[in-house]
Amino acid sequence: MATTIENPARPDTVRGRSKRAARPGVGPLERQRRRVFWPFTAPALIVYAVLFVAPVGYALWTSLHKWDGMGAMEWRGPENYLLLFRDPRFRTSLFNTLELMVIGGTITFVLSFALTLVLREMRARLFARSVLFFPSLVNGMVFGIAAGFLFSPTGPVNQALKLFGVTTPPKWLSTDNLLPMVLGTLVWTATGYYTSIIMAAVDQIPDYLYEAAELDGAGPFQRFRHITLPCAWDVIAVCAVLWTVSSVKIFELILLYGGSTNSYPPVSSWNTAVYVYAEAFPQGTVPRLGMATAAAIVSLVMVTLITVVLRRLLRREPIEY
């Protein structure tokens, strides 16, 4: 007489593991990646939290107090931010920051695109890119010293203008011309930097795309518009974000062009970075670290919002070639 032996039921834990292992769409390589994700990511997250998140959190806490850096903190709440926007110096600094960001960025990228259009057709473009990139390597102190020599009333620039019949040259280093001088120096140093980054992306575009466009009768500008710009768009978007962040941190140029050993630059040339420095290290008065950190937090929020908007506006579908 034959007997039938039923298979014993597996424990739930075994069935659970088998179900997880047989989950559709998750292969062994993906499971391995998930296992090593946190061991590799956790050190970077810890460093980021210690060096960025924690200081920002402490700055936010400080911005809600009245504090001179030595005595006890006095709670103010949001009053520091209300006083901040009532301060005409901060409003001027905020407007100058936006002016440097928008006007300087527009001029810089227009020049970078024009240079990209020219360098793409040059034979000695590697040498030209090295020359254009060089000003971004020079320390800001050099520009301050060079400006004082070149644009002084008896400097080479005014002497050259006199040769062309200009008897009353502009007062380059006066208070009214201080911000345009900073803007011009900033554009000069940044144009080569961003041109080099964009050209690095342009070098990756296959030559057959340009050859096909030439056969179709496309000129240099049309090739730039329909090939270079779309194929390098991701890099251009990253450059726009880098410019937004760096333009808020301009400090040494304003201090070198307009400051001295006894006084800060005129308020009309301040940006938010100089305002934070002046509040944290005032001359002859008590430091106001609460106001300084409040201004820094406002700058951080402004840069974050502008960066998010830029990423949204510049988002495009990637082009594969």
BELVENNOR-V568084 format. One record per residue. N is the residue number from 1. RES is the residue in one small letter. SS is DSSP state (helix for helix, strand for strand, loop for the rest). PSI is psi as a letter, one per 20 degrees, with the letter a starting at -180 (* if undefined). Layout:
N	RES	SS	PSI
N	RES	SS	PSI
//
This chain:
1	m	loop	p
2	a	loop	q
3	t	loop	q
4	t	loop	p
5	i	loop	o
6	e	loop	q
7	n	loop	p
8	p	loop	q
9	a	loop	p
10	r	loop	q
11	p	loop	q
12	d	helix	h
13	t	helix	h
14	v	helix	g
15	r	helix	h
16	g	helix	g
17	r	helix	h
18	s	helix	h
19	k	helix	g
20	r	helix	h
21	a	helix	h
22	a	loop	j
23	r	loop	p
24	p	loop	q
25	g	loop	i
26	v	loop	o
27	g	loop	r
28	p	helix	h
29	l	helix	g
30	e	helix	h
31	r	helix	h
32	q	helix	h
33	r	helix	h
34	r	helix	h
35	r	helix	h
36	v	helix	j
37	f	helix	g
38	w	helix	h
39	p	helix	h
40	f	helix	h
41	t	helix	h
42	a	helix	g
43	p	helix	g
44	a	helix	h
45	l	helix	h
46	i	helix	g
47	v	helix	g
48	y	helix	g
49	a	helix	h
50	v	helix	g
51	l	helix	i
52	f	helix	g
53	v	helix	g
54	a	helix	g
55	p	helix	h
56	v	helix	g
57	g	helix	g
58	y	helix	h
59	a	helix	g
60	l	helix	h
61	w	helix	g
62	t	helix	h
63	s	loop	i
64	l	loop	j
65	h	strand	r
66	k	strand	p
67	w	loop	p
68	d	loop	j
69	g	loop	i
70	m	loop	g
71	g	loop	a
72	a	loop	q
73	m	loop	q
74	e	strand	p
75	w	strand	p
76	r	loop	h
77	g	loop	b
78	p	loop	j
79	e	helix	h
80	n	helix	h
81	y	helix	h
82	l	helix	g
83	l	helix	h
84	l	helix	g
85	f	helix	i
86	r	helix	i
87	d	loop	o
88	p	helix	h
89	r	helix	g
90	f	helix	h
91	r	helix	g
92	t	helix	g
93	s	helix	g
94	l	helix	g
95	f	helix	g
96	n	helix	h
97	t	helix	g
98	l	helix	h
99	e	helix	g
100	l	helix	h
101	m	helix	g
102	v	helix	g
103	i	helix	g
104	g	helix	g
105	g	helix	g
106	t	helix	g
107	i	helix	g
108	t	helix	g
109	f	helix	h
110	v	helix	g
111	l	helix	h
112	s	helix	g
113	f	helix	h
114	a	helix	g
115	l	helix	h
116	t	helix	g
117	l	helix	h
118	v	helix	g
119	l	helix	h
120	r	loop	h
121	e	loop	i
122	m	loop	q
123	r	loop	g
124	a	loop	l
125	r	helix	h
126	l	helix	g
127	f	helix	g
128	a	helix	h
129	r	helix	h
130	s	helix	g
131	v	helix	g
132	l	helix	h
133	f	helix	h
134	f	helix	g
135	p	helix	h
136	s	helix	i
137	l	helix	i
138	v	loop	p
139	n	loop	q
140	g	helix	h
141	m	helix	h
142	v	helix	g
143	f	helix	h
144	g	helix	g
145	i	helix	g
146	a	helix	h
147	a	helix	g
148	g	helix	h
149	f	helix	g
150	l	helix	h
151	f	loop	j
152	s	loop	r
153	p	loop	h
154	t	loop	j
155	g	loop	r
156	p	helix	h
157	v	helix	g
158	n	helix	h
159	q	helix	h
160	a	helix	h
161	l	helix	h
162	k	helix	h
163	l	helix	h
164	f	loop	j
165	g	loop	j
166	v	loop	o
167	t	loop	h
168	t	loop	n
169	p	loop	q
170	p	loop	q
171	k	loop	n
172	w	loop	g
173	l	loop	j
174	s	loop	r
175	t	loop	h
176	d	loop	h
177	n	loop	j
178	l	helix	g
179	l	helix	g
180	p	helix	h
181	m	helix	g
182	v	helix	g
183	l	helix	g
184	g	helix	g
185	t	helix	g
186	l	helix	g
187	v	helix	g
188	w	helix	g
189	t	helix	h
190	a	helix	h
191	t	helix	g
192	g	helix	h
193	y	helix	g
194	y	helix	h
195	t	helix	g
196	s	helix	h
197	i	helix	g
198	i	helix	h
199	m	helix	h
200	a	helix	h
201	a	helix	h
202	v	helix	h
203	d	loop	h
204	q	loop	i
205	i	loop	p
206	p	loop	q
207	d	helix	h
208	y	helix	h
209	l	helix	g
210	y	helix	h
211	e	helix	g
212	a	helix	h
213	a	helix	h
214	e	helix	h
215	l	helix	h
216	d	loop	i
217	g	loop	j
218	a	loop	p
219	g	loop	r
220	p	helix	g
221	f	helix	h
222	q	helix	h
223	r	helix	h
224	f	helix	g
225	r	helix	g
226	h	helix	i
227	i	helix	g
228	t	helix	g
229	l	helix	g
230	p	helix	h
231	c	helix	h
232	a	loop	j
233	w	helix	h
234	d	helix	g
235	v	helix	h
236	i	helix	h
237	a	helix	h
238	v	helix	h
239	c	helix	h
240	a	helix	h
241	v	helix	g
242	l	helix	g
243	w	helix	g
244	t	helix	g
245	v	helix	g
246	s	helix	h
247	s	helix	h
248	v	helix	h
249	k	loop	j
250	i	loop	p
251	f	loop	g
252	e	helix	h
253	l	helix	g
254	i	helix	g
255	l	helix	h
256	l	helix	g
257	y	helix	h
258	g	helix	i
259	g	loop	r
260	s	loop	a
261	t	loop	i
262	n	loop	i
263	s	loop	q
264	y	loop	r
265	p	loop	r
266	p	loop	q
267	v	helix	h
268	s	helix	i
269	s	helix	j
270	w	loop	q
271	n	loop	a
272	t	helix	h
273	a	helix	g
274	v	helix	h
275	y	helix	g
276	v	helix	g
277	y	helix	g
278	a	helix	h
279	e	helix	h
280	a	helix	h
281	f	loop	m
282	p	loop	r
283	q	loop	o
284	g	loop	j
285	t	loop	r
286	v	loop	p
287	p	loop	q
288	r	loop	n
289	l	helix	h
290	g	helix	g
291	m	helix	h
292	a	helix	g
293	t	helix	h
294	a	helix	g
295	a	helix	h
296	a	helix	h
297	i	helix	g
298	v	helix	g
299	s	helix	g
300	l	helix	g
301	v	helix	g
302	m	helix	g
303	v	helix	h
304	t	helix	g
305	l	helix	g
306	i	helix	h
307	t	helix	g
308	v	helix	g
309	v	helix	g
310	l	helix	g
311	r	helix	h
312	r	helix	g
313	l	helix	h
314	l	loop	j
315	r	loop	p
316	r	loop	q
317	e	loop	p
318	p	loop	q
319	i	loop	p
320	e	loop	p
321	y	loop	*
//
